[in-house]
Structures are given as C-alpha cells and as structure tokens.
Amino acid sequence: MEEEIRSQLKKTIYTLDDWLARVCLPITDQRGLFLSFLIHGIFKSEEEARSGLLDPQQSITVDMLRRLIEYFTRIGYKFISTEDLVEGPSQSGKHVLLTFDDGYYNNLSALPVLEDFGVPAVFFISSAHVELSKAFWWDVVHREFKKRGRTDEEIRLAGARYKQFRTSEVESDIRQEFGESALQPVSDLDRPFTASELRKFANHRLVFLGNHTKDHAILTNYSGTEISEQIRDGQDDIRRLTGKTPQIIAYPNGNYSSEVLEAAKEAGLQFGLLAQAGRNRLPMESGAVEAMTLKRFTLWGDRAVEEQCRASQSGISLYRLLKKNGKEMSHQPSMRLSGKEKVLADPAGS
C-alpha cells in the first residue's frame, strides 16, 4: 500500500511539472542551456528489458532514445561530444550531451539511432569489467533474487545496502552467496564489452569514451589513495585498451567529495558528471567546480519521453526541488555499515 501511495504521488508531481513546463517554456530563454541525459543499458524492446537476465534499471528502449533525439532536434538543440565541451560550446546555443554508463555491450543497439541523426554520445567505461569479462553486481543480485522469488523492494534494499561498500567487498559477498561463477555474464544483454569490441566501438566517429573508474567504485566508500587509484587506473586502462584518453568522468552512483574532484583533475579529467537531475548553464571553465559537477537527467522508461524532455528544459520543477531537499543527496558520503555482516543474508535489513 505504501508503495502504491508513493507511486501515485510521483505521478501527480510529474503531471504538475509537465503543466509548469508547458506554461513556462514559451517564455523561457533557453540560450546557453546545457542538458545531459543518463542511460545505462538499452533494450531493443520492452520484452527484452523484462527478460530477467539483468536489472532493467530504467528500462530504456531504442525507440525511447529515438524519440528523445527527435524531440530536441526538432526544437533546435545541438547534440555535442566531449570534444565540443573542451572547445567550449556556443553560449548562444542550446546543447544536449547523451551519456551511457557502465560499458554494457547492449549499448551497441544505440548506434543505428545515433547514425540516423548524426548525434554523438559519451559511453562511460568501468575498465575492470571489460578486461575481466565480469558482470555487474547489481545484475547478479537482480537475477538471483528473482530466481528465489524475492520482491522488487527486497532487491532495492539489498542494492542500497551494497552501495555502502567497496566493489571488491560486494563481489566477495556475492560469490559466497551464489557461487564462484556468479559474476560470469549469462547473455549479450548483461555482459560488458570485450576488450576487442570496445576498441572497435571507440573508433566509431560518434562514440566518445569516459572514465567510470576501474571497478565501478562508489568513490565515497574509498580512502584518498584508493580514490586516486580507481580514477587513474580507469584512465590508464581505457587509454591502453582503445588508444583514447577520456576527458570526462561519471562518478559511479553520482557520489563525490572535494577529494574525489581533486583526484579526477589530477588524473587529467576536465569534466565530471553526477546522477543528479538538473540543468547546466554556459559558459563554464573546464576543471572548475561547476564543470566537474555537471548535472544529468536520468531517462525513465515509465514516463512519456516528451514529458521528460519538457521537464528538463524547465527552470521550475517540483520533483527536482523535493529531491534536492530530500534525505538522499548524491554528493554526500555514504555511511558504511559496521562489521562484515552478509548483506544478502538479510536483504531487508530487518
């Protein structure tokens, strides 16, 4: 019942936000507006997203991506690359940066749409997953919990608890619970790129690579030395695997601190992306705090794409205001659990 009330409340807020956007956009000056959108895996159909082989996350399909690009192209926005960011986009223009996190092989499905429109995108790679052909832990949790009849809420709670630990600790717990082979991908949907596939992918004219740390490390769970190693090793790995040097990082789970920003800049990165909804404004100086903490809108499969596009342009949003004032702030360090208790033994934390 509580989940239904929460869902209905969100729908009401989204409806109000769309009404506000429709009222405000005709009289809003959007010059110098810079928007970014976050996608993880991308599916050819809704049925594929519901396959149970991986966490569908936002359940974004190829058709939804196409509708987003069509919308912004129609109203005069320019889709830009990291090279455009480094050069400095026009302050009189309107810009969109498309991003894909993690390094899923299924991201190949986005290429035909990007090619149809001549639109670039940035793909953030967690390099150890590529080199070790290792599945992402949240997909394993989703898949194995579903097999055991666990609810979506139980899966969500287990994932939230896992995000309080280093990746190596999470993966160790998963192997103990589900077996040594648990982190082996089971399909083309849940696996990362291989090294050779990533190298070929990186050479596509519309593909730009970004740093997503070596181990998809939620950096606020790590020491200062470990933070630097995760970012620097991710940077070095991508350069070695593809010959490309990232200019931009997406902080896993959106978590950052002043220490994280400094480590990213020391590694040569000029821009950083959060998982926090919000608009960005030009001009910006590469390496400055605002450039290292760029906001991104997450695209959701359970909302009309055009509605989400309108809301992202609007300077007034009840949803963003409530999220900003909520308890979960993506930039705050997460609180680590004490001890080494197994997370999956009690996923609800009861």
N, C-alpha and C positions, 0 to 999 in steps of 0.2 A: 504493500500500500504506500509506504514511504517513497519507494522508487517511482511509483506512478505519479504521486504528487510532485516530486522533483522534476519528472519529465514534462508534466503539464505546465509547470511554472516556467521551465526553459522555453517551451513553445510559445507561451504568452510573451515572454521577454523578446524572443526573436521576432514575433509579429509586431510588437511595438517598435523595435529597432528598424524593421523594414519600413514601417509607416514614417518614422522620423527621417529615414534616408530619402524616401520619395519626396518628402516635403523640402528637405534641406538641399539636396544635390543640385536642383536647378539654379539655386542662388549661391552656390559654393564655388569659390575659385580653387581649382584643383591644380593649378600650375605649381610645379616644384614638388608635387606629391610623389612619394616613392613607396610602393606597396610590395610586400613579399608574401608568397604563399608556400606553405609546407605540405608536402605529400610524403608518405612512407612507401609502402607497397602500392602497386597499381594493378588492377584486375581487368580482364577482358569483359567480364560480365559480373552481375551481382551473384549469380550462382557460384562462380569461381571464388568470390570473396567469402562465401559461406561454406567452402569446402571442408573446413575443419582442420586443414593441414597447417595453418598458421593463424596467428592473431590477426583478424581482419583490420584491426585498428579503426581507421575512419571509413573503410570500405569504398575507396575511391576507384571508379571505373575509368576506362579510356574515354568513354563518352562524356563523363563529367569534366575531364581535363579539356576536351574539345570545346565544351560549352563555355568554360572559363576563358579560354583563349579567344573564342569568338566574341564574347561579351566585351572584353577590354579592347580588342582590335577595333570593334565597331565604334567605340566612343573615343578613339584617338590615343589610347595608351601605347607606349612603346615597350616591348619586352627586351630586357637588357641582360648582358652577361657580366661576369666579374671583370672582364677587360674593360667594359664600358664603365663600370664602377670606379676602377682605378683611374681611368682617363677623366672622369667627372661628367656625369650626365647633365644635360642642359637644365638650368634652373627654371626655364620657361616651359619645359615639357612635363609629361605625365608618364610615370615609369612603373613597370612590374618586373620583379625578379621571381622566377619559378624555381623552387628547390625541392629536392628529393633526398630524404635522409636514410642513411644506413648502408646502402650498397647492395640492395636486392637485385638479383638477376632479372626479376619480373619488371624492373624499370625499363627494360628494352621495349616493352609494349608502348611506352610513351613516344618513342622515336618517330613512328609514322605521323603522329599528330603534330609533333614539333616540325617535321619536314614539310607538312602540308602548309603550314603558316610561316615557315622560316623563323621560328621562335627558338632562342637558346634557353638552356636550363642548367642549373648547377646541381651536381649529384655529390652528396657528402658521403665519404667512404670511411668505414671503420676497417682499417687495413688488416688487422689480425684475422678477422673473419674471412677475408679474401684469401690470405696466404694459407690459412689452416682449413679452409672449406668448412667452416664452423657455423652452425645455425645460431640464430639469435635467441637468447634465453627466454624472452617473453613468448616467442612462438612455441618453444618446447612446453612451457607452463600451460599455455592455452590448449595445445594439442593433447597433452597428457591428462590435464584436468577434465577436458571434455570426454575423454575415454572413460573416465571414472565417474561421470555423471555430476561433476561439480557445477554449481551455478555461475552465471556471469559475475555476480557480486563476489563470490569466493575467489574467482580468478583475478578480479580487480584488486581485491585486498591483498592477495599474495604478491601481485606485481608491485603494489605500493610499498609493501614491506621490503621486498627485494631491492628496491631503488635506494635503500638506506645503506647498501653495502658496495664494496668493490666488485667489479665484474668477476674476478677470479674466485671470490668467496661465493658468489651466486652460482657460478658454474660448478663449483665443487659440491655445493648442496644439491644441485640438480642431478649430478652424476650419482650421488649417494642414494637419492630418492628413486630415480628412474633407470639407473644403469649407466655403465661407462659409455655406451653408444648413444646416449640420449641426445647429445649435441650434434649428431650427424643429421644433415638435412634429409628430408624424405621426398622432395619433389623440386621441380623448377620454380615453384611458387615461393617456397620458404628459404631457398638457398641464396647465398651471396654470389656475386660474380666470381669466376675463377680468375687467376692472375692473367691468363692469356685473353680471356674475354674482356676484362677491364682494360687491358692495353689497347685492344681493338676499339672498344667503346670510346675510350678517351680521345681517340684520333678523329672522331666524328666532328664535323665543323660546328655543330650546335651543342656539343657536350662540353661542359666545364666541370672540373673536379674541385671538391672542397674537402677540408680536413674534418673528420668526425671522431678524432682520437684513435689510438691504436686498437683499444678494446671496447669501444663504445662506453667509455668511462664517464660516469656521472662525477664530474671533477671535484665537487664539493665534498665527496667522500674520501678524498685522497690527500696525502701530505703535499707540501710545496714541491719537494723533489719529484714526487710521483706525478704531480700535475704537469710539470715541465717535461718529464719523460713521455707521458701519454701523448702530449701535443707534438713534441719534437719527433718522436718515433713515428707517429702517424704521418707527419710531413715527409720524413725521410723515406718511409715505405712507399708512399704514393709516387714520389719522385723516382725511386728506383724501379718500381713496377711499370710506370707509364711514361716516364720522361717529362711529366708535367709537374709544375710546382704550384700548389694551391696558394691563392691569395686570400682565402676566406675560410672561416671555421664556423661550424654549427655546434654549439655546446650541447652534448647529449642531455636530454630531458630539460634543456634550457637553463640548467643550473650554472651559475657563475659567481665569482667574487673578484675583488680587486687583484688578488693573487693570480686568478685564472686569466684575467685580462692582460696582466703584465707578462705572464708566460707565453700567451698567444702572440703578443707583439714581439717578444724576444725571439720567437721562432720565425719571424718574418711575415706574419699574417697581418693584413691591413684592415680586414673587416670581420665582424663576428655577428652571428645570428642567434636569437633567442627562440623560445617556443611560446612567446607571449604575444597575444593579439594586440595590434596597434599600427598606426600609420607612422611613416618616417617622412622627414622633410629635407629637401635640398636647400642650400649646399651643405656638404659635410666634408670634413677633412679626414682622409684615411689615417687610421691609427688613433684618432681621437675617441673619447669615451662613447660618444653617440654613434660613431662608425663601428665600434666593437660591440655594441649592444643594440643592434637593429632588431626591430620587432617583426614578427611574422604572423600571418593569419593561417590557422590550420583549416584546410578544406575538409568539410564533413559530408559524408555520403547520405545522411538522413535529412539534409536540408536542401532546398532548391538552390542550385548553383548561382543563378542570377540574383537571388535574395542575398546570398553571402557576398557576392561581388558589390552590390549596392551598399551593404553594411560596412564593407571595408573602406569604401570611399568617404563615408560619412564621418564628420568630426564629433558627432553625438552618438553614443551607444550605451544603453543601459547595461547590456551584457558586459562590455569591457569595464565599465565603472564598477559593477558588482564584483567582477573577477579581480580587479585591481585592489579592491578593499577587502577581499576575502582572506581566508587563513593561509591558502597555499600560494605563496609568491615564488615564482620560478627562480629568482635570483638569490633566495635565502638558502644558506647551507642546510642540508637535511640532517635530522637528528639520527645518529646511528643507534641501533639497538645495543644494549649491553649484553655481553656474553656471546656464545656461539650457538645459541639455540637454533634448531632447524626451523626454517620459515615454513616449509611445506607441511610439517607435521601438524600445524595448526594455522591454516591459511586465513582464517577469520580473526585470528589474534585473540580468541576468547579464552 
